Amino acid sequence: MKPVRATRVSSVAPAYLLLTLTALLWAGNAVTSRWAPGHISPQVITTLRWAVACAVLAPFAGRRLVAEWPLLRRHWLRILLMGGLGYTAFNCLFYAAGVYTSAVNLALFQGAIPVLVIVMNRLAYGVPVTPGQMIGVVLTLIGAGLAATHGDLSVLTRLDFNRGDVLVFGACLLYAGYTIFLPKRPKVSALAFFAAMAIAAFVTSLPPLAVEWASGHAVWPGPEGWAMVAFVGLGPSLLAQLFFMRGVELIGPNRAGLFVNLVPIFGAILAVLLVGEPFGAIQAIALALVLGGIACAERLKPAPAVAATPEAAYSQTRTRRM
């Protein structure tokens, strides 16, 4: 039995690594959203980040995208909605929220994504919620809240919710919806699918950009703004989305969603490295809680033979076709 267990651990190890790197890059995106005001406006950075991602993808994914276009074309509406809502609308709302709300609220609302994924998976597909997942959600939410409030949980009783909070909650809701649809994406290569999604994100970002420009609120980037565009275009937009897509494919949306709660933890670490904020006992406890929550969800999950979820069925179908 030990060799079987070792095989299972090694099979999910890449997913853990990819999803952890995803959370790190998204934490960098959260830091960028707080630095962006004054350097570049929300719609400008959203459009330019996907322009960068598309330009970088073109030499690598162009031929595959053309070859697999007949199958992708049959799912053009789904691709347009996933790219437009999961990528463009999420980023537009997230960057706009950074203008109105606090970093504490941004981090706390991002912690709701795993819960939204589990609830939406249950409602849409009837995916069962295991006790281990519930324990994991509670622990990771406590850890995220601890990191976001720096240990002063009384902050939660003084939260003043505003339009920024509504915007970021809407962004989290959209990304949770995108996450649960990932396992049911068209049966094409991940690179071709992501390239199609990136194009959809770029195209759907143009109307909001036109509105921002026409209203006189567009801020075009200077040197600092272009540095932000380069980072979010190559990191959160390109690498993180590919990593997250593969992670969901390997372990399913419910389990992958828990890694989102690493974002405020990594945000605190980046604050230490970039801003010089201290990393003390509170941050260490928060990190331990988030990692412990993920470990509970993984260790207490049902055996593969018992858990006949849509993501498991999708994975088995892909295995049979390979």
C-alpha positions as a printed NumPy array, in Angstrom:
array([[  0.   ,   0.   ,   0.   ],
       [  2.884,   2.417,   0.686],
       [  3.997,   2.567,  -2.965],
       [  0.401,   3.462,  -3.939],
       [  0.336,   6.285,  -1.401],
       [  3.705,   7.532,  -2.611],
       [  2.367,   7.551,  -6.175],
       [ -0.695,   9.572,  -5.145],
       [  1.451,  12.142,  -3.318],
       [  3.797,  12.499,  -6.287],
       [  0.843,  12.875,  -8.677],
       [ -0.585,  15.886,  -6.822],
       [  2.733,  17.497,  -5.915],
       [  2.878,  19.452,  -9.209],
       [ -0.599,  20.84 ,  -8.501],
       [  0.492,  22.048,  -5.05 ],
       [  3.54 ,  23.775,  -6.529],
       [  1.626,  25.38 ,  -9.394],
       [ -1.199,  26.621,  -7.162],
       [  1.26 ,  28.008,  -4.606],
       [  3.082,  29.921,  -7.345],
       [ -0.305,  31.138,  -8.59 ],
       [ -1.121,  32.552,  -5.148],
       [  2.282,  34.26 ,  -5.01 ],
       [  1.741,  35.951,  -8.369],
       [ -1.792,  36.994,  -7.406],
       [ -0.428,  38.495,  -4.198],
       [  1.885,  40.558,  -6.386],
       [ -1.154,  41.622,  -8.398],
       [ -2.895,  42.753,  -5.193],
       [  0.156,  44.839,  -4.259],
       [  0.159,  46.315,  -7.772],
       [ -3.523,  47.245,  -7.473],
       [ -2.673,  49.4  ,  -4.446],
       [  0.272,  51.067,  -6.23 ],
       [ -1.494,  51.6  ,  -9.564],
       [ -3.729,  54.639,  -8.753],
       [ -1.975,  57.734, -10.05 ],
       [  0.315,  55.716, -12.308],
       [ -2.257,  53.946, -14.5  ],
       [ -6.065,  53.701, -14.494],
       [ -8.035,  50.448, -13.977],
       [ -9.258,  49.942, -17.554],
       [ -5.94 ,  50.934, -19.129],
       [ -3.965,  48.414, -17.075],
       [ -6.607,  45.728, -17.723],
       [ -6.396,  46.163, -21.5  ],
       [ -2.613,  46.487, -21.623],
       [ -2.013,  43.426, -19.417],
       [ -3.964,  41.221, -21.826],
       [ -2.291,  42.852, -24.816],
       [  1.062,  41.841, -23.298],
       [ -0.171,  38.303, -22.588],
       [ -1.481,  37.882, -26.153],
       [  1.745,  39.205, -27.673],
       [  3.869,  36.794, -25.645],
       [  1.552,  33.861, -26.377],
       [  1.412,  34.427, -30.15 ],
       [  4.736,  32.747, -31.123],
       [  4.069,  29.705, -28.912],
       [  0.332,  29.173, -29.26 ],
       [ -0.439,  30.587, -32.707],
       [ -0.11 ,  27.373, -34.708],
       [ -1.886,  25.27 , -32.091],
       [ -4.707,  27.801, -31.872],
       [ -5.211,  27.671, -35.647],
       [ -5.066,  23.854, -35.698],
       [ -7.628,  23.502, -32.895],
       [ -9.833,  26.396, -33.961],
       [-12.588,  24.184, -35.509],
       [-13.286,  22.679, -32.064],
       [-12.817,  25.96 , -30.224],
       [-15.239,  27.708, -32.585],
       [-18.057,  25.417, -31.444],
       [-17.57 ,  26.772, -27.906],
       [-16.967,  30.43 , -28.809],
       [-19.731,  31.742, -26.535],
       [-18.409,  29.87 , -23.485],
       [-14.867,  31.056, -24.216],
       [-16.055,  34.643, -24.628],
       [-17.967,  34.518, -21.35 ],
       [-15.145,  32.831, -19.397],
       [-12.525,  35.21 , -20.749],
       [-14.732,  38.277, -20.526],
       [-16.097,  37.603, -17.043],
       [-13.35 ,  35.528, -15.376],
       [-10.468,  37.629, -16.713],
       [-11.566,  41.065, -17.956],
       [-14.484,  41.822, -15.631],
       [-12.632,  40.396, -12.623],
       [ -9.602,  42.603, -13.256],
       [-11.698,  45.698, -14.021],
       [-13.652,  45.33 , -10.779],
       [-10.57 ,  44.422,  -8.721],
       [ -8.494,  47.399,  -9.869],
       [-11.472,  49.745,  -9.492],
       [-12.076,  48.424,  -5.96 ],
       [ -8.49 ,  49.292,  -5.028],
       [ -9.358,  52.975,  -5.481],
       [-12.274,  52.916,  -3.011],
       [-11.671,  50.26 ,  -0.376],
       [ -8.924,  49.283,   2.052],
       [ -6.281,  46.594,   1.728],
       [ -7.919,  44.808,   4.693],
       [-11.239,  44.521,   2.874],
       [ -9.576,  43.44 ,  -0.383],
       [ -7.794,  40.589,   1.38 ],
       [-10.872,  39.515,   3.342],
       [-13.116,  39.374,   0.295],
       [-10.54 ,  37.351,  -1.661],
       [-10.755,  34.813,   1.128],
       [-14.389,  34.263,   0.121],
       [-13.428,  32.751,  -3.251],
       [-12.882,  29.175,  -1.933],
       [-16.238,  29.288,  -0.14 ],
       [-17.971,  30.584,  -3.272],
       [-16.347,  27.841,  -5.365],
       [-17.58 ,  25.108,  -3.023],
       [-21.105,  26.568,  -2.813],
       [-21.395,  27.098,  -6.572],
       [-20.002,  23.623,  -7.29 ],
       [-22.63 ,  22.191,  -4.978],
       [-25.477,  24.145,  -6.584],
       [-24.373,  23.673, -10.194],
       [-23.112,  20.079, -10.178],
       [-24.163,  18.588,  -6.846],
       [-20.513,  18.086,  -5.846],
       [-20.485,  16.889,  -2.215],
       [-18.723,  18.97 ,   0.432],
       [-16.576,  16.773,   2.67 ],
       [-15.908,  17.422,   6.365],
       [-12.242,  17.861,   5.516],
       [-13.083,  20.617,   3.038],
       [-15.276,  22.388,   5.584],
       [-12.506,  22.248,   8.206],
       [-10.047,  23.444,   5.592],
       [-12.268,  26.376,   4.594],
       [-12.717,  27.48 ,   8.214],
       [ -9.002,  27.268,   9.026],
       [ -7.895,  29.056,   5.863],
       [-10.486,  31.804,   6.346],
       [ -9.282,  32.361,   9.927],
       [ -5.693,  32.47 ,   8.691],
       [ -6.543,  34.912,   5.895],
       [ -8.486,  37.122,   8.304],
       [ -5.628,  37.071,  10.806],
       [ -3.154,  38.103,   8.118],
       [ -5.427,  40.812,   6.732],
       [ -6.144,  42.379,  10.136],
       [ -2.604,  41.906,  11.487],
       [ -4.031,  40.153,  14.522],
       [ -6.456,  42.939,  15.459],
       [ -9.698,  41.033,  14.881],
       [-11.673,  43.969,  16.297],
       [-11.069,  45.522,  12.874],
       [-13.817,  43.198,  11.613],
       [-16.388,  44.976,  13.784],
       [-15.386,  48.377,  12.391],
       [-15.461,  47.556,   8.678],
       [-17.123,  50.296,   6.671],
       [-18.383,  48.632,   3.52 ],
       [-18.525,  50.892,   0.474],
       [-18.788,  50.641,  -3.299],
       [-15.244,  49.221,  -3.463],
       [-16.32 ,  46.285,  -1.296],
       [-19.27 ,  45.612,  -3.592],
       [-16.929,  45.718,  -6.596],
       [-14.385,  43.292,  -5.141],
       [-17.11 ,  40.886,  -3.993],
       [-18.518,  40.933,  -7.517],
       [-15.008,  40.206,  -8.829],
       [-14.638,  37.24 ,  -6.475],
       [-18.056,  35.915,  -7.515],
       [-17.067,  36.061, -11.186],
       [-13.764,  34.272, -10.603],
       [-15.455,  31.547,  -8.57 ],
       [-17.857,  30.994, -11.474],
       [-14.928,  30.823, -13.889],
       [-13.21 ,  28.271, -11.635],
       [-16.1  ,  25.803, -11.523],
       [-16.416,  25.902, -15.334],
       [-12.731,  25.116, -15.925],
       [-13.074,  21.293, -15.627],
       [-15.741,  21.378, -18.359],
       [-13.703,  23.376, -20.849],
       [-13.441,  22.186, -24.487],
       [-11.216,  19.115, -24.941],
       [ -8.327,  20.994, -26.518],
       [ -4.78 ,  21.66 , -25.378],
       [ -4.449,  23.99 , -22.399],
       [ -2.224,  26.34 , -24.405],
       [ -4.749,  26.751, -27.241],
       [ -7.625,  27.196, -24.808],
       [ -5.797,  29.807, -22.773],
       [ -4.744,  31.664, -25.925],
       [ -8.397,  31.832, -26.983],
       [ -9.343,  33.055, -23.511],
       [ -6.609,  35.706, -23.543],
       [ -7.865,  37.004, -26.892],
       [-11.412,  37.062, -25.504],
       [-10.17 ,  38.973, -22.451],
       [ -8.379,  41.543, -24.613],
       [-11.341,  42.049, -26.955],
       [-13.859,  42.386, -24.117],
       [-11.59 ,  44.87 , -22.324],
       [-11.822,  47.39 , -25.177],
       [-15.4  ,  48.671, -24.538],
       [-14.706,  49.491, -20.843],
       [-11.456,  51.175, -21.928],
       [-13.365,  53.289, -24.445],
       [-15.828,  54.347, -21.731],
       [-13.001,  55.268, -19.331],
       [-11.212,  57.242, -22.047],
       [-14.373,  59.032, -23.178],
       [-15.197,  60.009, -19.588],
       [-11.751,  61.547, -19.149],
       [-10.635,  59.129, -16.437],
       [ -8.031,  57.218, -18.435],
       [ -4.498,  57.485, -17.05 ],
       [ -1.85 ,  56.232, -19.467],
       [  1.293,  54.704, -17.973],
       [  4.609,  56.384, -17.379],
       [  7.77 ,  54.394, -16.529],
       [  6.32 ,  53.048, -13.258],
       [  3.016,  52.237, -14.943],
       [  4.723,  50.291, -17.742],
       [  6.676,  48.298, -15.17 ],
       [  3.354,  47.354, -13.55 ],
       [  1.898,  46.409, -16.942],
       [  4.888,  44.179, -17.708],
       [  4.585,  42.398, -14.371],
       [  0.824,  41.81 , -14.427],
       [  0.909,  40.874, -18.108],
       [  3.602,  38.213, -17.716],
       [  2.906,  37.062, -14.149],
       [ -0.739,  37.21 , -12.973],
       [ -2.199,  37.269, -16.505],
       [ -0.055,  34.655, -18.24 ],
       [  1.825,  32.344, -15.89 ],
       [ -0.642,  32.397, -12.983],
       [ -3.649,  31.616, -15.18 ],
       [ -1.847,  28.721, -16.879],
       [ -0.715,  27.399, -13.483],
       [ -4.205,  27.719, -12.002],
       [ -5.827,  26.051, -15.005],
       [ -3.49 ,  23.08 , -14.711],
       [ -3.933,  22.906, -10.923],
       [ -7.723,  22.764, -11.26 ],
       [ -7.349,  20.072, -13.903],
       [ -5.174,  17.986, -11.563],
       [ -7.091,  18.223,  -8.264],
       [-10.45 ,  19.879,  -9.069],
       [-11.866,  23.342,  -8.296],
       [-12.906,  22.736,  -4.68 ],
       [ -9.424,  21.714,  -3.558],
       [ -7.609,  24.173,  -5.818],
       [ -9.759,  27.063,  -4.569],
       [ -8.375,  26.737,  -1.028],
       [ -4.956,  27.874,  -2.27 ],
       [ -6.439,  31.326,  -2.929],
       [ -6.224,  31.947,   0.819],
       [ -2.442,  31.94 ,   0.474],
       [ -2.775,  35.295,  -1.319],
       [ -3.037,  37.488,   1.834],
       [ -0.222,  35.468,   3.421],
       [  2.077,  36.074,   0.478],
       [  0.846,  39.673,   0.422],
       [  2.169,  40.09 ,   3.964],
       [  5.494,  38.526,   2.958],
       [  5.774,  40.821,  -0.072],
       [  5.06 ,  43.762,   2.216],
       [  8.035,  42.676,   4.326],
       [ 10.313,  42.419,   1.309],
       [  9.128,  45.456,  -0.639],
       [  7.838,  47.868,   2.004],
       [  9.835,  46.777,   5.04 ],
       [  6.881,  45.791,   7.225],
       [  7.728,  43.332,  10.034],
       [  6.942,  39.62 ,   9.8  ],
       [  6.102,  38.494,  13.312],
       [  4.206,  35.87 ,  15.258],
       [  0.806,  36.916,  13.858],
       [  1.924,  36.408,  10.275],
       [  3.55 ,  33.091,  11.175],
       [  0.348,  31.827,  12.863],
       [ -1.731,  32.957,   9.89 ],
       [  0.545,  31.079,   7.5  ],
       [  0.336,  27.962,   9.676],
       [ -3.487,  28.147,   9.729],
       [ -3.778,  28.484,   5.962],
       [ -1.334,  25.646,   5.305],
       [ -3.062,  23.551,   7.989],
       [ -6.443,  24.165,   6.377],
       [ -5.16 ,  23.071,   2.977],
       [ -3.576,  19.994,   4.58 ],
       [ -6.891,  19.068,   6.27 ],
       [ -8.802,  19.363,   3.01 ],
       [ -6.224,  17.168,   1.276],
       [ -5.687,  14.558,   3.989],
       [ -9.389,  14.141,   4.806],
       [-10.645,  13.981,   1.231],
       [-12.548,  10.819,   0.208],
       [-10.849,   8.024,  -1.678],
       [-10.8  ,   8.519,  -5.485],
       [-13.041,   5.499,  -6.031],
       [-15.727,   6.954,  -3.786],
       [-15.673,  10.587,  -4.913],
       [-17.319,  10.471,  -8.328],
       [-17.27 ,  14.242,  -8.887],
       [-17.455,  15.998, -12.273],
       [-13.791,  16.963, -12.057],
       [-12.82 ,  13.366, -11.329],
       [-14.906,  12.117, -14.241],
       [-13.318,  14.73 , -16.493],
       [ -9.838,  13.675, -15.371],
       [-10.63 ,  10.006, -15.995],
       [-11.98 ,  10.809, -19.462],
       [ -8.791,  12.663, -20.357],
       [ -6.718,   9.739, -19.082],
       [ -8.605,   7.232, -21.217],
       [ -8.153,   9.397, -24.318],
       [ -4.415,   9.823, -23.855]])
